[in-house]
Amino acid sequence: MEREEAARQFGGWAARQIGGAVARAAGELGELVPPESRVHLLKAQREVFLAASAALEHRRHSQGSKSRRRARKIVLD
């Protein structure tokens, strides 16, 4: 139980740190990045944030179940 609580607290801390970094980067974006590149950079930042969030969620859910599921073979035509 303590480990799960620590992992949850760390996940919340990590999300706040990443969110703060993204907010600071977005605030300084106008000074550092040309206007035509801003949209591309914001989309890339969002993808990185979503990937990190998905990885943390996957790890949290996979640690919750003790048994590992075996991968199934997928037949392609």
Order of alpha helices (4+ residues) and beta strands (2+ residues): alpha-alpha
